[in-house]
């Protein structure tokens, strides 16, 4: 199944939708200047295990890189996904403090 990810700035989130337009998942964010903090990732239970979270993560990181933004990965899912994708390390702010 293919998912399309779009930025919905009026709702401060990216949305992933399937071919029929059903909302499959979202990543919420807070944008301040060139710094974007990804705060939460949520996948609809109907779409779990179909790669929606990873599709969202890659799309939001590619968007940040294309727009010259610095990423603060507050969301645990995004933070964990980034540990497996070092190609984005140069745009990510890291801290020694763990967020639970």
C-alpha positions as protocol buffer text, in pm:
chain_id: "A"
residue {
  index: 1
  type: UNK
  ca { x: 0 y: 0 z: 0 }
}
residue {
  index: 2
  type: UNK
  ca { x: 124 y: 348 z: -88 }
}
residue {
  index: 3
  type: UNK
  ca { x: 90 y: 647 z: 142 }
}
residue {
  index: 4
  type: UNK
  ca { x: 116 y: 1014 z: 52 }
}
residue {
  index: 5
  type: UNK
  ca { x: 253 y: 1251 z: 315 }
}
residue {
  index: 6
  type: UNK
  ca { x: 160 y: 1619 z: 312 }
}
residue {
  index: 7
  type: UNK
  ca { x: 231 y: 1909 z: 544 }
}
residue {
  index: 8
  type: UNK
  ca { x: -83 y: 2063 z: 694 }
}
residue {
  index: 9
  type: UNK
  ca { x: 65 y: 2378 z: 854 }
}
residue {
  index: 10
  type: UNK
  ca { x: -267 y: 2512 z: 977 }
}
residue {
  index: 11
  type: UNK
  ca { x: -286 y: 2200 z: 1200 }
}
residue {
  index: 12
  type: UNK
  ca { x: 90 y: 2186 z: 1278 }
}
residue {
  index: 13
  type: UNK
  ca { x: 120 y: 1835 z: 1146 }
}
residue {
  index: 14
  type: UNK
  ca { x: 209 y: 1610 z: 857 }
}
residue {
  index: 15
  type: UNK
  ca { x: -57 y: 1365 z: 745 }
}
residue {
  index: 16
  type: UNK
  ca { x: -16 y: 1027 z: 573 }
}
residue {
  index: 17
  type: UNK
  ca { x: -308 y: 916 z: 359 }
}
residue {
  index: 18
  type: UNK
  ca { x: -365 y: 603 z: 155 }
}
residue {
  index: 19
  type: UNK
  ca { x: -473 y: 590 z: -211 }
}
residue {
  index: 20
  type: UNK
  ca { x: -839 y: 648 z: -120 }
}
residue {
  index: 21
  type: UNK
  ca { x: -760 y: 946 z: 101 }
}
residue {
  index: 22
  type: UNK
  ca { x: -807 y: 777 z: 438 }
}
residue {
  index: 23
  type: UNK
  ca { x: -596 y: 928 z: 716 }
}
residue {
  index: 24
  type: UNK
  ca { x: -342 y: 663 z: 816 }
}
residue {
  index: 25
  type: UNK
  ca { x: -117 y: 860 z: 1052 }
}
residue {
  index: 26
  type: UNK
  ca { x: 22 y: 1195 z: 1160 }
}
residue {
  index: 27
  type: UNK
  ca { x: 337 y: 1359 z: 1293 }
}
residue {
  index: 28
  type: UNK
  ca { x: 276 y: 1676 z: 1492 }
}
residue {
  index: 29
  type: UNK
  ca { x: 533 y: 1950 z: 1518 }
}
residue {
  index: 30
  type: UNK
  ca { x: 623 y: 2290 z: 1659 }
}
residue {
  index: 31
  type: UNK
  ca { x: 804 y: 2527 z: 1427 }
}
residue {
  index: 32
  type: UNK
  ca { x: 1012 y: 2820 z: 1553 }
}
residue {
  index: 33
  type: UNK
  ca { x: 1212 y: 2993 z: 1282 }
}
residue {
  index: 34
  type: UNK
  ca { x: 1431 y: 2726 z: 1127 }
}
residue {
  index: 35
  type: UNK
  ca { x: 1395 y: 2483 z: 1419 }
}
residue {
  index: 36
  type: UNK
  ca { x: 1129 y: 2216 z: 1397 }
}
residue {
  index: 37
  type: UNK
  ca { x: 1044 y: 1990 z: 1690 }
}
residue {
  index: 38
  type: UNK
  ca { x: 861 y: 1670 z: 1603 }
}
residue {
  index: 39
  type: UNK
  ca { x: 643 y: 1612 z: 1906 }
}
residue {
  index: 40
  type: UNK
  ca { x: 424 y: 1307 z: 1838 }
}
residue {
  index: 41
  type: UNK
  ca { x: 368 y: 1031 z: 1586 }
}
residue {
  index: 42
  type: UNK
  ca { x: 39 y: 846 z: 1571 }
}
residue {
  index: 43
  type: UNK
  ca { x: -70 y: 569 z: 1333 }
}
residue {
  index: 44
  type: UNK
  ca { x: -432 y: 465 z: 1304 }
}
residue {
  index: 45
  type: UNK
  ca { x: -468 y: 107 z: 1436 }
}
residue {
  index: 46
  type: UNK
  ca { x: -613 y: -1 z: 1101 }
}
residue {
  index: 47
  type: UNK
  ca { x: -281 y: 85 z: 934 }
}
residue {
  index: 48
  type: UNK
  ca { x: -33 y: -40 z: 1195 }
}
residue {
  index: 49
  type: UNK
  ca { x: 242 y: -265 z: 1063 }
}
residue {
  index: 50
  type: UNK
  ca { x: 216 y: -127 z: 709 }
}
residue {
  index: 51
  type: UNK
  ca { x: 509 y: 114 z: 721 }
}
residue {
  index: 52
  type: UNK
  ca { x: 310 y: 431 z: 787 }
}
residue {
  index: 53
  type: UNK
  ca { x: 533 y: 544 z: 1074 }
}
residue {
  index: 54
  type: UNK
  ca { x: 851 y: 496 z: 873 }
}
residue {
  index: 55
  type: UNK
  ca { x: 699 y: 666 z: 570 }
}
residue {
  index: 56
  type: UNK
  ca { x: 604 y: 964 z: 787 }
}
residue {
  index: 57
  type: UNK
  ca { x: 946 y: 977 z: 953 }
}
residue {
  index: 58
  type: UNK
  ca { x: 1134 y: 977 z: 623 }
}
residue {
  index: 59
  type: UNK
  ca { x: 900 y: 1237 z: 472 }
}
residue {
  index: 60
  type: UNK
  ca { x: 927 y: 1480 z: 764 }
}
residue {
  index: 61
  type: UNK
  ca { x: 1304 y: 1445 z: 777 }
}
residue {
  index: 62
  type: UNK
  ca { x: 1338 y: 1495 z: 401 }
}
residue {
  index: 63
  type: UNK
  ca { x: 1115 y: 1802 z: 430 }
}
residue {
  index: 64
  type: UNK
  ca { x: 1328 y: 1947 z: 712 }
}
residue {
  index: 65
  type: UNK
  ca { x: 1648 y: 1888 z: 516 }
}
residue {
  index: 66
  type: UNK
  ca { x: 1503 y: 2044 z: 199 }
}
residue {
  index: 67
  type: UNK
  ca { x: 1395 y: 2354 z: 394 }
}
residue {
  index: 68
  type: UNK
  ca { x: 1726 y: 2392 z: 582 }
}
residue {
  index: 69
  type: UNK
  ca { x: 1569 y: 2324 z: 922 }
}
residue {
  index: 70
  type: UNK
  ca { x: 1722 y: 2187 z: 1239 }
}
residue {
  index: 71
  type: UNK
  ca { x: 1528 y: 1896 z: 1389 }
}
residue {
  index: 72
  type: UNK
  ca { x: 1455 y: 1839 z: 1758 }
}
residue {
  index: 73
  type: UNK
  ca { x: 1320 y: 1483 z: 1786 }
}
residue {
  index: 74
  type: UNK
  ca { x: 1097 y: 1501 z: 2094 }
}
residue {
  index: 75
  type: UNK
  ca { x: 876 y: 1217 z: 1971 }
}
residue {
  index: 76
  type: UNK
  ca { x: 1019 y: 881 z: 2090 }
}
residue {
  index: 77
  type: UNK
  ca { x: 927 y: 711 z: 1762 }
}
residue {
  index: 78
  type: UNK
  ca { x: 1111 y: 969 z: 1550 }
}
residue {
  index: 79
  type: UNK
  ca { x: 1410 y: 965 z: 1788 }
}
residue {
  index: 80
  type: UNK
  ca { x: 1434 y: 585 z: 1765 }
}
residue {
  index: 81
  type: UNK
  ca { x: 1387 y: 588 z: 1386 }
}
residue {
  index: 82
  type: UNK
  ca { x: 1674 y: 836 z: 1358 }
}
residue {
  index: 83
  type: UNK
  ca { x: 1912 y: 596 z: 1536 }
}
residue {
  index: 84
  type: UNK
  ca { x: 1871 y: 366 z: 1234 }
}
residue {
  index: 85
  type: UNK
  ca { x: 1910 y: 648 z: 980 }
}
residue {
  index: 86
  type: UNK
  ca { x: 2240 y: 829 z: 1038 }
}
residue {
  index: 87
  type: UNK
  ca { x: 2206 y: 1005 z: 701 }
}
residue {
  index: 88
  type: UNK
  ca { x: 2000 y: 1272 z: 884 }
}
residue {
  index: 89
  type: UNK
  ca { x: 2243 y: 1321 z: 1174 }
}
residue {
  index: 90
  type: UNK
  ca { x: 2377 y: 1654 z: 1045 }
}
residue {
  index: 91
  type: UNK
  ca { x: 2037 y: 1824 z: 1086 }
}
residue {
  index: 92
  type: UNK
  ca { x: 1940 y: 1670 z: 1424 }
}
residue {
  index: 93
  type: UNK
  ca { x: 1995 y: 1830 z: 1763 }
}
residue {
  index: 94
  type: UNK
  ca { x: 2096 y: 1568 z: 2016 }
}
residue {
  index: 95
  type: UNK
  ca { x: 2088 y: 1583 z: 2392 }
}
residue {
  index: 96
  type: UNK
  ca { x: 2232 y: 1359 z: 2659 }
}
residue {
  index: 97
  type: UNK
  ca { x: 1901 y: 1371 z: 2848 }
}
residue {
  index: 98
  type: UNK
  ca { x: 1649 y: 1097 z: 2768 }
}
residue {
  index: 99
  type: UNK
  ca { x: 1285 y: 1192 z: 2731 }
}
residue {
  index: 100
  type: UNK
  ca { x: 1051 y: 927 z: 2867 }
}
